[in-house]
Amino acid sequence: MNFVSDIMFRVIRRLISAESGESFSFVPSKRQTFPRMPGMVDFYVHIPYCRNHCRWCPYNTRPYCDDEFPSFFENLLSEVRQVISAGALLYGKSLYIGGGTPTCTGRFLLDFIDCLVKDFGSPSTIAVETSVDELTLDMISGLKASGVAQLSIGVQSFNGKRLQSLGRVVHQTKATDILKSVAHAEFENVNVDLMHDVQRHSLADLGEDIHCAADNGADQITIYPLFRFFTSRGVCMPQIIRRRRFYSFLWNIMQSNGYVPVSVWSFCRPDAIRKFSSVQRRLFVGLGPGAATSLEGLFAFNTFDCKAWMQRISSRLPAYSLEMPISANMRALYDLYWDMYELHLPKVVSEKLIRNRLLNFIAQGAQFLGLCDDDETLTQRGAFWIHLMQNQYVLNYINKVWSASMRTPFPNMIRL
């Protein structure tokens, strides 16, 4: 984000939020105890290990090292017990396990899930991220036996040359065969992640990958344009005209294949039991290095450094490195953002929002301009503008916070 656009967004942010710049700052955490948890709450578990690190991946990852798995999962269970002692209840809520590639830890992951369910009760659903080469037949049956209901498979592309151009290791296993095996196991939802390099790949290439995912049993398909994080210019994004063509093509081809939009990037079969999502949870507890926690008055990140995280948890201390206090107004803004990300723009926004009159006026204007239907659902045009807002605003925030967190285990204050 250049200087002019940065100033512009700060002005717009202040106008819409009525919050000062101080409200959008992460400060170093000084907590010696876990905050009081609100009872039943969603759990997000971050397992950073990955056999191959894609050069475009912004997530907190760590090279595969099976010697570390015993101590890592021992500390992960300890962190679970600590948040349970602080009042968190997993029973009846969702458990999402991301990374990294959690399934590369093999039996350790399955034992961890079994232990959680046995000791703390069954979640309403268990979702796990994985990749093509990690989904052996034994792993598929193991996940199913452990109660995993939703899988997200990082395919990125079914074409070897496109995978190579993305900097991704070419699948050793045929992705279509894996999808057929997973479909046969009858999970509630199988999501296929695809990555499209708008600069290098054609829309025909994208269509080929979408058809391949649809024809091989994907309940949901999530497609991202390629962004490059941690560059000298911030997040490197494709030109807006190319993104507009990409998004229009994406929206139309997904609907022609019988999928309906459920978020800015995701499209689901109408008969899927439930949609798959890693981000559309409002209150959740984050476990593992780099995981985020979102509670009523608090947003916090665990330290991204695996060794520092283990040391904190072994000492029975929270592993938070950064915190942001969240006011009722900020929480309402957060919820409104995720409403729009899920393609819903309410005609009447929450009264908790200080600028509710202005935001109601904007919502009415969006409907007048055809960005939103009468039933408060964003149209293709509206979804594209949310996509742009996320690109220019949220992704740059992620770039700033995560790059600082990867440089040092406990960063100084970060102003967004």
C-alpha positions in Angstrom: 0.0 0.0 0.0 1.6 3.3 -1.1 1.7 6.5 1.0 -1.3 8.2 -0.7 -3.6 5.1 -0.5 -2.5 4.5 3.1 -3.6 8.0 4.1 -6.8 7.6 2.2 -7.7 4.4 3.9 -6.9 5.8 7.4 -9.2 8.7 6.7 -12.0 6.3 5.5 -11.4 4.0 8.5 -11.7 6.9 11.0 -14.8 8.2 9.2 -16.6 4.8 9.2 -15.4 3.5 12.6 -15.2 6.7 14.7 -12.2 5.0 16.3 -8.8 6.7 16.7 -5.7 5.2 15.2 -4.8 3.9 18.7 -7.7 1.5 18.5 -6.1 -0.2 15.5 -2.8 -1.0 17.3 -1.4 -4.3 18.5 0.6 -4.0 21.8 3.0 -6.5 23.4 1.1 -8.8 25.7 2.0 -8.8 29.4 -0.5 -11.4 30.5 0.6 -13.9 33.2 -2.8 -15.7 33.1 -5.3 -16.6 30.4 -8.3 -14.3 30.1 -11.6 -15.6 31.3 -13.2 -17.7 28.5 -16.8 -17.3 27.6 -17.8 -21.0 28.0 -18.7 -22.7 24.7 -16.4 -21.3 22.1 -14.9 -22.4 18.8 -11.3 -23.8 18.8 -8.7 -23.1 16.1 -5.5 -25.2 16.3 -2.5 -24.2 14.3 0.0 -27.0 13.4 2.8 -25.3 11.5 4.7 -28.3 10.1 4.9 -28.6 6.4 7.0 -30.9 4.2 7.2 -28.2 1.5 6.9 -24.5 1.9 5.3 -22.7 -1.0 7.0 -19.4 -1.7 3.7 -17.5 -1.9 2.3 -18.9 1.4 2.0 -16.2 4.1 1.1 -18.6 6.9 3.2 -19.5 9.9 5.0 -22.7 8.9 7.9 -24.7 10.1 10.0 -27.3 8.2 8.9 -30.9 8.7 10.7 -32.4 11.8 9.2 -35.5 13.2 11.6 -35.4 16.2 9.7 -32.4 17.4 6.2 -33.9 17.2 6.1 -35.5 20.7 7.0 -32.3 22.6 4.9 -30.2 20.2 1.7 -32.2 20.8 2.4 -32.5 24.5 2.5 -28.7 24.8 -0.5 -28.4 22.5 -2.6 -30.6 24.9 -1.2 -28.6 27.8 -2.4 -25.3 26.2 -5.9 -26.9 25.6 -6.1 -27.8 29.3 -5.1 -24.3 30.3 -7.8 -22.6 28.3 -10.3 -25.2 29.5 -9.3 -24.3 33.1 -10.0 -20.6 32.1 -13.6 -21.5 31.2 -13.5 -22.5 27.5 -15.8 -25.4 26.5 -15.2 -27.2 23.2 -18.3 -29.5 23.5 -20.9 -28.6 20.9 -18.7 -26.0 19.1 -16.3 -26.3 16.1 -12.8 -27.6 16.1 -10.7 -26.3 13.1 -7.1 -27.6 12.6 -5.0 -25.7 10.1 -1.4 -25.0 9.4 1.0 -25.8 7.8 -0.2 -29.2 6.8 -1.5 -30.8 10.0 -1.8 -34.3 8.4 2.0 -34.5 7.8 2.2 -35.3 11.6 0.4 -38.5 10.9 -0.6 -40.6 14.0 0.2 -37.7 16.3 -2.6 -35.6 14.8 -5.1 -38.5 15.1 -4.2 -39.2 18.7 -4.5 -35.5 19.5 -8.0 -35.3 18.1 -9.0 -38.5 19.9 -7.6 -37.1 23.2 -9.6 -33.9 22.8 -12.9 -35.6 22.1 -12.4 -38.1 24.9 -11.3 -35.6 27.6 -13.3 -32.5 26.6 -16.4 -33.7 24.7 -17.4 -33.9 21.0 -17.4 -30.7 19.0 -20.3 -30.0 16.6 -17.8 -30.5 13.7 -14.1 -31.2 13.2 -12.4 -29.7 10.2 -8.8 -30.4 9.0 -6.6 -28.9 6.3 -4.5 -31.3 4.3 -2.8 -31.8 0.9 -3.0 -34.3 -1.8 0.2 -36.2 -1.0 -0.6 -36.5 2.7 -4.0 -38.1 2.1 -3.1 -41.8 2.0 -5.9 -44.3 2.3 -4.8 -44.9 5.9 -4.9 -41.2 6.7 -8.3 -40.9 5.1 -9.7 -43.8 7.2 -7.9 -42.5 10.3 -9.5 -39.0 10.0 -12.9 -40.5 9.4 -12.5 -42.8 12.5 -11.5 -39.8 14.6 -14.7 -38.0 13.8 -13.3 -35.5 11.2 -16.3 -34.3 9.2 -14.8 -31.7 6.9 -11.6 -31.7 4.9 -9.9 -28.9 2.9 -7.5 -30.2 0.4 -4.8 -27.8 -1.0 -4.8 -29.0 -4.6 -4.0 -25.5 -6.0 -4.0 -26.9 -9.6 -4.5 -30.3 -11.3 -1.9 -29.3 -13.9 1.7 -30.1 -13.2 3.1 -27.1 -15.2 0.8 -24.7 -13.5 1.8 -26.1 -10.1 5.5 -25.6 -11.0 4.8 -22.0 -12.1 3.1 -21.4 -8.7 6.3 -22.7 -7.0 4.4 -25.7 -5.7 5.9 -29.2 -5.6 4.1 -31.3 -8.2 1.7 -33.9 -6.6 3.4 -37.3 -6.5 -0.1 -38.8 -6.2 -2.8 -38.1 -8.7 -5.1 -35.5 -7.2 -8.2 -36.9 -9.0 -7.7 -40.4 -7.5 -7.4 -38.9 -4.0 -10.6 -36.9 -4.5 -12.5 -40.0 -5.5 -11.2 -41.9 -2.4 -12.2 -39.0 -0.2 -15.6 -38.8 -1.8 -16.1 -42.5 -1.2 -15.4 -41.9 2.5 -18.5 -39.7 2.7 -17.2 -36.7 4.7 -19.8 -33.9 5.3 -17.8 -31.4 3.2 -14.7 -31.8 1.0 -13.4 -28.4 0.0 -10.8 -28.1 -2.8 -8.5 -25.0 -2.7 -7.4 -23.7 -6.1 -4.8 -21.0 -6.7 -4.9 -18.9 -9.9 -2.0 -16.7 -11.1 -3.9 -14.0 -12.9 -0.7 -12.7 -14.4 0.5 -16.0 -16.0 -2.5 -18.3 -16.3 -5.4 -18.0 -18.6 -9.1 -18.1 -17.7 -9.3 -21.3 -19.7 -6.7 -22.8 -17.3 -8.8 -21.8 -14.4 -11.9 -23.3 -16.0 -10.0 -26.6 -16.5 -9.1 -26.8 -12.8 -12.6 -25.9 -11.7 -14.2 -28.6 -13.9 -11.7 -31.1 -12.7 -12.5 -30.4 -9.0 -16.3 -30.4 -9.7 -16.2 -33.6 -11.7 -14.3 -35.4 -8.9 -16.6 -34.8 -6.0 -15.7 -31.5 -4.5 -18.6 -30.3 -2.3 -17.0 -26.8 -2.1 -14.4 -25.1 -4.2 -12.4 -22.1 -2.9 -10.4 -20.2 -5.5 -7.8 -17.5 -4.7 -5.9 -15.2 -7.0 -2.2 -15.4 -6.3 -0.9 -12.7 -3.9 2.7 -12.3 -2.9 3.3 -11.3 0.7 6.3 -9.8 2.4 7.6 -7.9 -0.6 9.2 -4.4 -0.4 6.0 -2.9 -1.7 3.7 -4.8 0.8 1.3 -7.3 -0.7 1.9 -7.7 -4.4 -1.5 -7.9 -6.2 -2.6 -8.4 -9.8 -3.9 -5.4 -11.7 -7.5 -4.5 -10.9 -8.7 -5.0 -14.5 -7.4 -8.5 -14.6 -8.8 -9.3 -11.2 -12.2 -8.0 -12.4 -12.2 -10.3 -15.4 -11.0 -13.2 -13.2 -13.8 -12.6 -10.6 -16.5 -12.3 -13.2 -15.4 -15.5 -14.9 -15.1 -17.3 -11.6 -18.6 -16.3 -10.4 -20.2 -17.3 -13.7 -18.4 -20.6 -14.2 -19.1 -21.7 -10.6 -22.8 -21.1 -10.9 -22.9 -22.9 -14.3 -21.4 -25.9 -12.6 -24.1 -25.9 -10.0 -22.3 -24.2 -7.1 -23.7 -21.3 -5.1 -21.5 -18.5 -3.6 -21.1 -18.8 0.2 -18.3 -16.2 0.7 -16.1 -13.9 -1.4 -13.9 -16.8 -2.5 -15.9 -20.0 -1.8 -18.7 -21.8 -3.7 -20.6 -24.7 -2.4 -23.0 -27.4 -3.8 -26.5 -26.6 -2.6 -26.9 -30.0 -1.1 -23.7 -29.9 1.0 -24.5 -30.5 4.7 -22.6 -27.4 5.8 -20.0 -25.1 4.3 -16.3 -25.2 5.1 -14.6 -22.1 6.5 -11.4 -21.4 8.4 -12.1 -17.7 9.0 -15.8 -17.1 9.4 -16.0 -17.6 13.2 -16.7 -14.7 15.5 -15.5 -15.9 18.9 -12.7 -18.5 19.1 -9.7 -19.6 21.0 -6.4 -20.0 19.1 -4.0 -22.8 20.1 -0.5 -23.3 18.7 2.3 -21.0 17.5 0.8 -18.1 15.5 -2.8 -18.9 16.2 -5.2 -15.9 16.8 -7.7 -15.7 19.7 -10.9 -13.6 19.3 -13.0 -12.9 22.4 -15.5 -10.2 23.3 -13.0 -7.5 24.4 -9.8 -9.0 23.0 -8.0 -10.0 19.9 -4.6 -11.7 20.4 -1.9 -13.6 18.5 0.2 -16.3 20.0 3.9 -15.9 19.4 4.8 -17.3 15.9 8.1 -18.8 17.2 7.6 -22.5 18.0 10.3 -22.7 20.6 9.1 -19.6 22.4 5.5 -20.9 22.3 6.6 -24.2 23.9 8.6 -22.4 26.6 5.6 -20.2 27.5 3.1 -23.1 27.6 5.5 -25.3 29.6 5.7 -22.5 32.1 1.9 -22.4 32.2 1.8 -18.9 30.8 -0.3 -17.6 27.9 1.7 -17.6 24.6 0.3 -14.3 23.5 2.8 -12.0 21.9 0.4 -9.2 20.7 -3.0 -8.0 21.9 -5.6 -5.5 20.7 -8.4 -4.4 23.0 -11.7 -4.6 21.3 -14.5 -2.2 22.1 -18.2 -3.0 21.5 -18.1 -0.7 18.5 -15.0 -2.5 17.1 -16.6 -5.9 17.7 -19.7 -4.8 15.8 -17.5 -3.6 12.9 -15.7 -6.9 13.0 -19.0 -8.8 12.8 -20.2 -6.5 10.0 -17.1 -7.2 8.0 -17.5 -11.0 8.2 -21.2 -10.6 7.4 -20.1 -8.9 4.1 -17.4 -11.5 3.6 -20.2 -14.1 3.7 -22.1 -12.0 1.1 -24.7 -10.6 3.5 -25.2 -6.8 3.9 -28.0 -6.0 6.4 -30.3 -3.2 5.5 -30.2 -2.1 9.2 -26.8 -2.4 10.8 -26.2 -3.0 14.6 -27.0 -0.1 16.9 -23.7 -0.9 18.7 -22.0 0.8 15.7 -21.2 4.4 16.5 -21.5 5.3 12.8 -24.7 3.3 12.3 -26.5 6.1 10.5 -23.7 6.5 8.0 -23.4 2.8 7.5 -27.1 2.4 7.0 -26.9 5.1 4.4 -24.0 3.2 2.7 -26.0 0.0 2.8 -29.0 1.7 1.2 -26.7 3.1 -1.5 -25.2 -0.3 -2.1 -28.7 -1.7 -2.8 -29.5 1.2 -5.1 -26.3 0.6 -7.1 -27.1 -3.1 -7.5 -24.4 -4.3 -5.1 -26.9 -6.0 -3.0 -30.3 -7.8 -3.6 -33.5 -7.1 -1.9 -32.9 -10.1 0.4 -29.6 -8.5 1.7 -27.4 -10.7 -0.4 -24.4 -9.2 -2.2 -24.4 -9.5 -5.9 -21.4 -10.4 -8.0 -20.6 -6.7 -8.2 -20.9 -6.3 -4.5 -18.8 -9.3 -3.8 -16.1 -8.0 -6.0 -15.9 -4.7 -4.1 -15.6 -6.6 -0.8 -12.8 -8.6 -2.4 -11.1 -5.3 -3.3 -11.6 -4.0 0.3 -10.1 -7.1 1.7 -7.2 -7.0 -0.7 -6.3 -3.4 -0.1 -7.0 -3.2 3.6 -7.1 -6.5 5.5 -4.3 -8.3 3.5 -2.0 -5.4 4.1 -2.7 -5.6 7.8 -2.0 -9.3 7.8 1.2 -8.6 5.9 2.3 -6.1 8.5 1.5 -8.1 11.6 2.7 -11.4 10.4 6.0 -10.2 8.9 6.9 -8.5 12.2 5.8 -11.7 14.1 8.1 -13.8 11.9 11.1 -11.6 12.5 11.0 -11.8 16.3 9.0 -13.9 18.8 7.7 -10.9 20.7 7.3 -7.8 18.5 7.0 -4.2 19.7 3.8 -2.3 19.2 2.4 -2.5 15.6 0.2 0.4 14.3 -2.1 -0.7 11.6 
